[in-house]
Amino acid sequence: MNFFENDIKIVKKYFNAIGFDFDEDFRFDVFKEFIYSAAGMFKDLDPTIYNQELITKFKTIRYLNECYSDFEQRSLYAQKVYSKDFLSAQEAYMAEKHTFDTLKSELQMLITKEQTLSEKRKMMEAQFTDQENPIPADQRDTFEEELKKTRRDHVDAIHMIGTHRQKLEEIQALLQAFEEQHKEEFLRYFNEMKEKLTHQYSESLNYFGFDFNEALFRNSELSGPIQRFKREAGIQGNIDLCKYVEYYLRNVILEALADINHKERLLNAKRYCERKGNH
């Protein structure tokens, strides 16, 4: 079982394709909403800027982002993955678990049987010793034999319950020993892989997000409708992501700043652009 098999294939394809011609300070998680916002606005203003190359670049970041979000959700609880995915893939463990579950079901049936036999025995013993309503003499021997059989069956049921409980305790101890033996190693591997894949997903999104962003604003310079928007918005020079962020910040509504995470991304975007402007 390799829980990360599909993620490894995805990041291998995209992480290995990362070039060196991009701003390493650019973070997709900071600028994602600005990129998507600009992409949507520019498409509304002039759909023709979306040539096949730009469409492909957009599909790449959307696909990578969806895969990364799914990866984050699936890998959130390592203990759950260990119990649900890792242990269920261990044949020897699952065979013992099946035996345990079978014995547990049998034990429940034995307990029900013992309770039924106990009630039957008590009722028959009371009937056998009842002086007011005695069993007819011609039926007493037959009844006594049936009572003896019920007692034997009851004792056998109690014995089998004890045997099943002992077996269940033994198997449960084996299962717990297996779980504890492999848990630490699994969690170490899991967390190492999660950290590595998180880095590779993030770097892939940073690179391909930057690549799409550059292509989007480069294409926008060739668009008449977007150039009109730029003049009306008071944007000087060639439009780029930081100028769009500046435009966004001028027009952001106060309610949006109530979201702490959104506000933090806005501040991080502003800091990035300020650093860029100082270089």
Phi, psi and chi 1 to 4 in degrees:
 res  aa     phi    psi   chi1   chi2   chi3   chi4
   1 MET       -  121.8 -170.0  -78.6  -59.3      -
   2 ASN  -122.8  100.4 -169.2  -23.7      -      -
   3 PHE   -58.6  -30.5  177.7   77.4      -      -
   4 PHE   -98.9   11.6  -63.5  114.2      -      -
   5 GLU   -54.4  -48.2 -176.9  176.7    0.1      -
   6 ASN   -68.2  -39.0 -166.7   48.8      -      -
   7 ASP   -63.7  -40.0  -62.0  -64.6      -      -
   8 ILE   -61.0  -42.2  -68.5  169.7      -      -
   9 LYS   -63.0  -41.8  -71.2  178.3 -178.5  177.3
  10 ILE   -65.8  -52.2  -67.2  167.5      -      -
  11 VAL   -69.6  -28.5  -62.9      -      -      -
  12 LYS   -61.2  -41.6 -177.2  178.4 -179.9 -179.1
  13 LYS   -67.3  -47.3  175.1 -177.9  177.2 -178.6
  14 TYR   -88.8  -38.5  -69.2  100.0      -      -
  15 PHE   -65.3  -38.1 -174.0   72.1      -      -
  16 ASN   -70.3  -15.5  -70.2  -15.2      -      -
  17 ALA   -92.7   -0.5      -      -      -      -
  18 ILE   -65.6  131.0  -68.5  176.9      -      -
  19 GLY   -97.1 -174.5      -      -      -      -
  20 PHE  -106.6   -0.2  -61.9  100.4      -      -
  21 ASP   -94.2   55.3   53.8  -21.1      -      -
  22 PHE  -149.8  164.2   82.7  107.5      -      -
  23 ASP   -77.5  112.8 -175.7  -10.4      -      -
  24 GLU   -71.1  -13.5  -66.5 -175.7    1.2      -
  25 ASP   -84.6  -10.1  -68.3  -30.2      -      -
  26 PHE   -72.5  131.2  175.8   88.5      -      -
  27 ARG  -122.6  120.3  -76.1  173.7   49.3 -161.6
  28 PHE   -62.0  -38.1 -179.3   77.4      -      -
  29 ASP   -64.3  -25.9   62.5  -33.5      -      -
  30 VAL   -78.6  -42.6  169.9      -      -      -
  31 PHE   -99.7   -0.2  -74.5  102.3      -      -
  32 LYS   -52.7  -50.4  177.2  173.6   68.8  173.6
  33 GLU   -67.7  -30.6   60.0 -169.9  -70.3      -
  34 PHE   -70.4  -41.8  -61.6  109.9      -      -
  35 ILE   -63.4  -47.0  -67.7  173.1      -      -
  36 TYR   -64.8  -38.9  -76.1  173.6      -      -
  37 SER   -63.4  -47.7  172.8      -      -      -
  38 ALA   -63.9  -40.8      -      -      -      -
  39 ALA   -61.2  -42.9      -      -      -      -
  40 GLY   -68.3  -42.9      -      -      -      -
  41 MET   -63.2  -46.1  176.7 -172.7  -74.0      -
  42 PHE   -66.2  -34.8  -69.7  174.9      -      -
  43 LYS   -65.6  -39.1 -174.2  177.7 -179.8 -178.9
  44 ASP   -66.3  -38.8  -70.2  -19.9      -      -
  45 LEU   -71.8  -40.1  -70.2  168.7      -      -
  46 ASP  -156.3   91.5 -174.5    2.1      -      -
  47 PRO   -61.0  -20.1  -18.5   30.8      -      -
  48 THR   -71.3  -14.0   63.8      -      -      -
  49 ILE   -70.4  -16.8   68.6  165.8      -      -
  50 TYR   -85.7   81.7  -84.8   82.6      -      -
  51 ASN   -79.1  178.1   54.4   28.5      -      -
  52 GLN   -60.8  -36.9 -169.4   55.8   50.5      -
  53 GLU   -63.6  -44.8  179.1 -169.9   13.8      -
  54 LEU   -68.6  -38.4 -165.5   59.7      -      -
  55 ILE   -61.0  -44.1  -69.3  172.3      -      -
  56 THR   -62.3  -42.2  -59.3      -      -      -
  57 LYS   -64.1  -40.4  -70.1  178.1 -174.5  -65.6
  58 PHE   -66.5  -43.0  179.5   76.1      -      -
  59 LYS   -61.5  -33.9  -74.5 -178.3  176.9  178.8
  60 THR   -63.9  -49.2  -64.3      -      -      -
  61 ILE   -70.4  -33.6   60.4  169.7      -      -
  62 ARG   -65.9  -43.2 -175.2  173.4   61.3 -176.2
  63 TYR   -64.3  -46.5  172.5   69.3      -      -
  64 LEU   -62.1  -41.1  -94.1  173.7      -      -
  65 ASN   -65.1  -41.0 -171.4   52.4      -      -
  66 GLU   -64.2  -43.2  -72.1  172.3   -6.1      -
  67 CYS   -63.9  -41.5  -68.7      -      -      -
  68 TYR   -66.9  -41.5 -176.2   37.4      -      -
  69 SER   -62.8  -42.0  -63.7      -      -      -
  70 ASP   -64.2  -42.4  176.1   64.6      -      -
  71 PHE   -60.6  -45.3  160.2   77.7      -      -
  72 GLU   -61.3  -41.5  -74.4 -171.8  -55.3      -
  73 GLN   -67.7  -45.5 -173.6   64.5   35.1      -
  74 ARG   -68.4  -31.6  -74.1 -174.4  -65.3  106.4
  75 SER   -98.1   14.2   62.2      -      -      -
  76 LEU   -67.6  -39.2 -166.8   56.7      -      -
  77 TYR  -119.5   99.4  -57.6  106.3      -      -
  78 ALA   -62.7  -39.3      -      -      -      -
  79 GLN   -62.9  -37.9 -179.3   61.2   52.0      -
  80 LYS   -66.5  -40.7 -176.9  177.5  178.7 -178.8
  81 VAL   -63.4  -41.3  175.6      -      -      -
  82 TYR   -60.3  -47.3  176.8   66.5      -      -
  83 SER   -71.3  -43.0  -58.2      -      -      -
  84 LYS   -83.7  -40.1 -177.5  180.0  177.1 -177.0
  85 ASP  -102.1  -50.5  -65.6  -89.9      -      -
  86 PHE   -68.8  -54.6  176.4   78.2      -      -
  87 LEU   -63.1  -37.7  -70.0  177.5      -      -
  88 SER   -69.1  -13.4   63.8      -      -      -
  89 ALA   -95.1   -2.9      -      -      -      -
  90 GLN   -91.5  110.3  -50.4  -54.3  -50.4      -
  91 GLU   -61.2  -46.6  -68.3 -176.2    9.4      -
  92 ALA   -63.5  -42.3      -      -      -      -
  93 TYR   -62.8  -46.0  174.3   87.2      -      -
  94 MET   -66.9  -32.0  -69.1  -53.5  -65.6      -
  95 ALA   -64.9  -43.9      -      -      -      -
  96 GLU   -65.7  -38.0  -72.8  -72.7    2.9      -
  97 LYS   -64.2  -38.7 -176.3   73.9  164.8   54.9
  98 HIS   -64.2  -43.5  176.2   70.8      -      -
  99 THR   -60.7  -43.2  -58.2      -      -      -
 100 PHE   -60.2  -46.9  179.1   84.8      -      -
 101 ASP   -65.1  -38.0  -68.9  -20.8      -      -
 102 THR   -64.4  -48.1  -59.1      -      -      -
 103 LEU   -61.3  -37.4  -76.3  170.0      -      -
 104 LYS   -63.5  -41.7 -166.2  173.2 -179.8 -179.4
 105 SER   -66.2  -42.2  -63.7      -      -      -
 106 GLU   -62.9  -39.4  -69.9  175.6   -2.8      -
 107 LEU   -61.4  -41.9  175.0   61.8      -      -
 108 GLN   -62.9  -39.5 -170.1   55.3   53.9      -
 109 MET   -67.5  -38.0  -71.8 -171.2  -72.0      -
 110 LEU   -65.3  -39.2  -77.5  169.5      -      -
 111 ILE   -63.2  -42.4  -70.1  172.0      -      -
 112 THR   -63.8  -42.1  -58.4      -      -      -
 113 LYS   -63.0  -44.2 -179.0  179.4  178.9 -178.6
 114 GLU   -62.5  -40.4 -174.9  -84.6  -30.5      -
 115 GLN   -64.9  -40.8  -69.7  170.6  -17.3      -
 116 THR   -64.7  -45.0  -57.9      -      -      -
 117 LEU   -66.0  -35.9  -74.1  168.6      -      -
 118 SER   -63.4  -44.2  177.8      -      -      -
 119 GLU   -65.1  -40.8  -69.7  -61.1  -41.7      -
 120 LYS   -64.8  -43.9 -179.2  179.2  179.1 -177.5
 121 ARG   -61.7  -46.5  177.0 -176.6   58.9   77.3
 122 LYS   -61.1  -40.8  -70.4  175.3 -176.8  177.4
 123 MET   -66.5  -42.3 -177.2 -176.8   69.4      -
 124 MET   -69.1  -38.2  -70.2 -177.4   73.0      -
 125 GLU   -65.4  -39.5  -74.1  173.5  -16.4      -
 126 ALA   -65.7  -38.9      -      -      -      -
 127 GLN   -68.4  -37.1 -160.6  173.4  -12.6      -
 128 PHE   -70.5  -31.7 -170.8   69.2      -      -
 129 THR  -100.2    6.7   56.5      -      -      -
 130 ASP   -73.1  114.3 -171.4   -9.5      -      -
 131 GLN   -82.6  -27.2  -60.5  -64.0  -36.6      -
 132 GLU   -76.0  -37.6  -65.4 -177.1    6.0      -
 133 ASN  -125.0   70.0  -60.9  -69.2      -      -
 134 PRO   -66.4  153.4   26.2  -33.8      -      -
 135 ILE   -72.1  136.0  -61.8  169.9      -      -
 136 PRO   -53.8  141.6  -26.2   34.3      -      -
 137 ALA   -56.3  -37.0      -      -      -      -
 138 ASP   -74.7  -10.2   59.9  -24.1      -      -
 139 GLN  -109.6   -7.6  -62.2  177.0   18.7      -
 140 ARG   -64.8  -42.6 -168.0  168.1 -179.9   80.6
 141 ASP   -64.3  -42.4  -71.2  -15.7      -      -
 142 THR   -64.0  -42.8  -58.7      -      -      -
 143 PHE   -63.5  -41.2 -172.1   91.3      -      -
 144 GLU   -63.2  -40.7 -173.6  175.3   10.7      -
 145 GLU   -63.5  -39.5  -73.3  -58.4  -43.6      -
 146 GLU   -65.6  -37.5 -179.6   63.5   26.2      -
 147 LEU   -65.4  -43.2  174.6   57.6      -      -
 148 LYS   -60.6  -42.1  -71.3  178.1 -178.9  178.6
 149 LYS   -63.8  -41.6 -178.2  179.4 -177.9  -54.0
 150 THR   -62.6  -40.8  -60.1      -      -      -
 151 ARG   -63.2  -42.9  -75.2  170.0  174.0  163.8
 152 ARG   -62.7  -44.9  -72.6 -164.4  -59.7  -89.0
 153 ASP   -61.5  -37.6  -70.2  -15.6      -      -
 154 HIS   -67.1  -44.0 -174.2 -141.7      -      -
 155 VAL   -63.0  -42.9  169.7      -      -      -
 156 ASP   -60.8  -40.4  -72.2  -14.8      -      -
 157 ALA   -64.3  -42.7      -      -      -      -
 158 ILE   -62.5  -42.2  -67.4  172.5      -      -
 159 HIS   -62.9  -44.4  174.2   71.8      -      -
 160 MET   -66.0  -35.1  -69.7  178.9   70.1      -
 161 ILE   -61.9  -44.8  -74.4  172.4      -      -
 162 GLY   -61.9  -41.5      -      -      -      -
 163 THR   -64.5  -44.7  -58.7      -      -      -
 164 HIS   -64.2  -41.3  -89.1   64.3      -      -
 165 ARG   -63.3  -40.1  -81.4 -175.7  171.8  147.6
 166 GLN   -64.6  -44.2 -176.7  178.8   -9.4      -
 167 LYS   -63.2  -41.3  -72.8 -178.3  179.6  177.5
 168 LEU   -62.2  -42.0  -80.7  169.4      -      -
 169 GLU   -63.3  -39.9  -72.1  172.9    1.9      -
 170 GLU   -65.5  -46.3  -69.3  171.2   -2.9      -
 171 ILE   -68.0  -39.2  -65.6  174.6      -      -
 172 GLN   -61.7  -38.4 -173.1  173.6   40.8      -
 173 ALA   -64.6  -40.4      -      -      -      -
 174 LEU   -64.6  -43.1  -71.0  172.3      -      -
 175 LEU   -63.5  -44.9  -68.7  172.3      -      -
 176 GLN   -65.2  -37.3  -71.4  175.9  -16.7      -
 177 ALA   -64.2  -41.9      -      -      -      -
 178 PHE   -63.2  -45.4 -177.1   94.4      -      -
 179 GLU   -60.5  -46.2  -68.5  167.7    9.0      -
 180 GLU   -69.0  -36.6  -69.4  -57.0  -42.9      -
 181 GLN   -62.5  -38.4  178.0 -174.2   -8.2      -
 182 HIS   -99.2  -13.6  -67.2   82.9      -      -
 183 LYS   -62.0  -50.7 -177.0 -170.2  -66.5 -176.8
 184 GLU   -60.6  -44.1 -175.2  176.6  -12.1      -
 185 GLU   -64.6  -42.2 -178.7 -177.8   -9.7      -
 186 PHE   -63.6  -47.2  172.6   84.3      -      -
 187 LEU   -64.0  -36.7  -66.3  178.9      -      -
 188 ARG   -63.3  -48.5  178.0 -175.4   56.5   76.4
 189 TYR   -61.6  -45.7  160.4   79.7      -      -
 190 PHE   -58.8  -49.0 -176.7   91.9      -      -
 191 ASN   -69.1  -34.4  -71.4  -35.6      -      -
 192 GLU   -65.1  -44.9  -74.8  177.3   -1.8      -
 193 MET   -66.8  -39.8  -75.4  -58.9  -59.2      -
 194 LYS   -62.4  -44.4 -179.0  179.1  178.6 -179.6
 195 GLU   -63.1  -43.3 -176.0  178.1   -9.0      -
 196 LYS   -64.8  -46.3  179.7 -180.0  178.1 -179.4
 197 LEU   -69.0  -35.8  -71.6  167.3      -      -
 198 THR   -59.2  -45.1  -64.2      -      -      -
 199 HIS   -61.5  -45.4  169.5   73.0      -      -
 200 GLN   -70.3  -38.7  -67.8  179.1  -25.7      -
 201 TYR   -61.9  -47.0  -95.7  124.1      -      -
 202 SER   -62.1  -45.7  -62.9      -      -      -
 203 GLU   -65.7  -37.6  -72.7  -59.8  -58.0      -
 204 SER   -63.9  -44.2  -61.5      -      -      -
 205 LEU   -66.1  -37.6  -81.1  165.8      -      -
 206 ASN   -60.6  -46.6  -70.2  -15.3      -      -
 207 TYR   -68.3  -52.2  174.6   77.6      -      -
 208 PHE   -73.8  -27.4  -72.6  100.7      -      -
 209 GLY   -66.6  -43.1      -      -      -      -
 210 PHE   -63.7  -41.4 -177.3   81.9      -      -
 211 ASP   -62.2  -45.3 -174.7   47.5      -      -
 212 PHE   -64.6  -43.2  170.3   75.3      -      -
 213 ASN   -58.4  -45.6  164.5   68.3      -      -
 214 GLU   -62.7  -43.3  -69.2  -72.7  -72.6      -
 215 ALA   -66.8  -38.9      -      -      -      -
 216 LEU   -61.1  -49.4  174.6   68.6      -      -
 217 PHE   -75.3  -29.1  -73.9  102.5      -      -
 218 ARG   -65.3  -44.4 -173.9  169.2   57.4 -113.6
 219 ASN   -65.9  -33.4  -74.9   12.5      -      -
 220 SER   -65.5  -25.7   71.3      -      -      -
 221 GLU   -68.6  -17.4  -74.2  -59.9  -45.2      -
 222 LEU   -95.5    2.1  -54.4  175.0      -      -
 223 SER  -103.1  125.3  164.6      -      -      -
 224 GLY   -61.6  -50.3      -      -      -      -
 225 PRO   -59.9  -37.6  -27.4   35.9      -      -
 226 ILE   -73.3  -33.4  -66.0  174.5      -      -
 227 GLN   -66.3  -36.4  -69.6  -55.6  -58.0      -
 228 ARG   -63.9  -44.0  -80.0 -163.1  -59.0  -85.5
 229 PHE   -58.4  -41.7  154.0   75.7      -      -
 230 LYS   -61.7  -44.0 -170.5  173.8   72.4  171.9
 231 ARG   -66.3  -43.2  -71.9 -168.2  -63.9  -87.0
 232 GLU   -66.5  -29.7  -69.1  168.8    1.1      -
 233 ALA   -86.0   -4.8      -      -      -      -
 234 GLY    74.3   28.2      -      -      -      -
 235 ILE   -89.2  121.5  -62.5  172.3      -      -
 236 GLN   -92.7  143.6  -57.8  -63.6  -41.1      -
 237 GLY    72.0 -167.9      -      -      -      -
 238 ASN   -68.0  135.0  -69.3  -16.5      -      -
 239 ILE   -75.8  136.9 -170.8  169.8      -      -
 240 ASP  -141.6 -176.5   57.4   21.5      -      -
 241 LEU   -60.8  -43.3 -179.5   59.3      -      -
 242 CYS   -66.6  -34.9  -77.5      -      -      -
 243 LYS   -70.2  -33.1  -72.1 -179.4  179.6  177.3
 244 TYR   -69.3  -39.4 -179.9   80.1      -      -
 245 VAL   -60.7  -42.6  168.8      -      -      -
 246 GLU   -61.2  -43.3 -175.3 -178.6  -16.7      -
 247 TYR   -62.3  -42.6  161.6   78.9      -      -
 248 TYR   -61.9  -44.5 -175.3   96.5      -      -
 249 LEU   -65.6  -32.5  -70.0  170.6      -      -
 250 ARG   -68.0  -25.7  -72.7 -158.1  -50.7  -93.6
 251 ASN  -112.8    3.8  -66.0  -81.9      -      -
 252 VAL   -67.2  141.0   67.1      -      -      -
 253 ILE   -87.6  149.2   56.9  174.5      -      -
 254 LEU   -60.8  -32.3  -67.7  177.0      -      -
 255 GLU   -60.2  -32.0  -74.0   81.3   -5.0      -
 256 ALA   -66.6  -28.1      -      -      -      -
 257 LEU   -76.9   -9.4  -60.6  177.8      -      -
 258 ALA   -70.5  -24.6      -      -      -      -
 259 ASP   -78.1  111.8 -176.5  -31.7      -      -
 260 ILE   -59.8  -43.3  -64.5  174.6      -      -
 261 ASN   -64.9  -40.4  -67.8  -32.5      -      -
 262 HIS   -65.2  -42.9  180.0   68.4      -      -
 263 LYS   -62.6  -40.1 -175.6  176.7 -179.6  179.9
 264 GLU   -64.7  -39.0 -175.5   63.1   26.4      -
 265 ARG   -66.1  -39.2  -73.8 -168.2  -66.4  -87.9
 266 LEU   -60.5  -43.9  -72.9  174.1      -      -
 267 LEU   -66.2  -40.6  -69.0  172.6      -      -
 268 ASN   -65.3  -38.6  -75.0  -27.3      -      -
 269 ALA   -65.1  -41.0      -      -      -      -
 270 LYS   -64.3  -43.0 -174.9  178.4  179.3 -177.4
 271 ARG   -62.4  -43.1  -67.9 -172.0 -165.0  106.3
 272 TYR   -58.3  -47.3  167.3   87.3      -      -
 273 CYS   -68.0  -34.5  -69.7      -      -      -
 274 GLU   -66.2  -41.2  -73.7  172.6  -11.3      -
 275 ARG   -63.2  -41.1  -71.5 -165.0  -55.4  -90.2
 276 LYS   -63.9  -38.3 -116.6 -168.7  120.4  178.6
 277 GLY   -71.7  -21.0      -      -      -      -
 278 ASN   -85.4   -9.9  -67.8  -29.7      -      -
 279 HIS   -87.6      -  -71.1  167.4      -      -
